Amino acid sequence: MDKWFSGPMILSYFVVGVLWIFLQIALEADIKWIIINPLNLLFVVNIIIGITYQFKQKDDTQ
């Protein structure tokens, strides 16, 4: 899991999530659908899990 939630990987998840939202806006998706889209929620949950994993790893090494 260390490679999945490394700093650059979390950043890439964030970039892909933002690009996905821009694509949905470009395709004129409904704003409500963009907010509650399961894939967007999955990106957010993945970023949150990755950040908390990084914080726990830093606490364990100190």
RODO-2510 file (C-alpha; in nm, 4 decimals, decimal comma):
residues 62
     n   res          X          Y          Z
     1     m     0,0000     0,0000     0,0000
     2     d     0,2998     0,2253     0,0351
     3     k     0,3266     0,2717    -0,3430
     4     w    -0,0487     0,3244    -0,3880
     5     f    -0,0612     0,6087    -0,1391
     6     s     0,2704     0,7789    -0,1984
     7     g     0,2752     1,1551    -0,2375
     8     p     0,2933     1,1589    -0,6197
     9     m     0,0202     0,8976    -0,6449
    10     i    -0,2174     1,1008    -0,4257
    11     l    -0,1409     1,4029    -0,6435
    12     s    -0,2144     1,2009    -0,9570
    13     y    -0,5480     1,0849    -0,8095
    14     f    -0,6341     1,4494    -0,7461
    15     v    -0,5342     1,5549    -1,1002
    16     v    -0,7330     1,2729    -1,2602
    17     g    -1,0350     1,3621    -1,0466
    18     v    -1,0191     1,7277    -1,1494
    19     l    -0,9768     1,6363    -1,5157
    20     w    -1,2736     1,3994    -1,4897
    21     i    -1,4894     1,6804    -1,3487
    22     f    -1,3752     1,9147    -1,6276
    23     l    -1,4685     1,6500    -1,8838
    24     q    -1,8141     1,6179    -1,7337
    25     i    -1,8552     1,9959    -1,7394
    26     a    -1,7396     2,0052    -2,1030
    27     l    -1,9955     1,7384    -2,1906
    28     e    -2,2583     1,9558    -2,0198
    29     a    -2,3501     1,7082    -1,7503
    30     d    -2,5991     1,8102    -1,4858
    31     i    -2,4295     1,9795    -1,1881
    32     k    -2,6165     1,7554    -0,9423
    33     w    -2,4861     1,4485    -1,1259
    34     i    -2,1294     1,5805    -1,1141
    35     i    -2,1534     1,6279    -0,7374
    36     i    -2,3113     1,2907    -0,6534
    37     n    -2,1471     1,0844    -0,9270
    38     p    -2,0199     0,7608    -0,7688
    39     l    -1,6892     0,7858    -0,9536
    40     n    -1,6288     1,1371    -0,8208
    41     l    -1,7122     1,0197    -0,4708
    42     l    -1,4695     0,7314    -0,5173
    43     f    -1,1924     0,9755    -0,6116
    44     v    -1,2628     1,1802    -0,2982
    45     v    -1,2698     0,8744    -0,0720
    46     n    -0,9475     0,7443    -0,2265
    47     i    -0,7703     1,0758    -0,1666
    48     i    -0,8940     1,0894     0,1941
    49     i    -0,7796     0,7337     0,2620
    50     g    -0,4413     0,8058     0,1043
    51     i    -0,3838     1,1201     0,3076
    52     t    -0,4805     0,9516     0,6352
    53     y    -0,2521     0,6591     0,5479
    54     q     0,0371     0,9009     0,4938
    55     f    -0,0285     1,0694     0,8294
    56     k    -0,0369     0,7324     1,0063
    57     q     0,2877     0,6278     0,8374
    58     k     0,4580     0,9474     0,9569
    59     d     0,3310     0,8915     1,3124
    60     d     0,4620     0,5349     1,3136
    61     t     0,8122     0,6365     1,2011
    62     q     0,8551     0,9024     1,4720
***
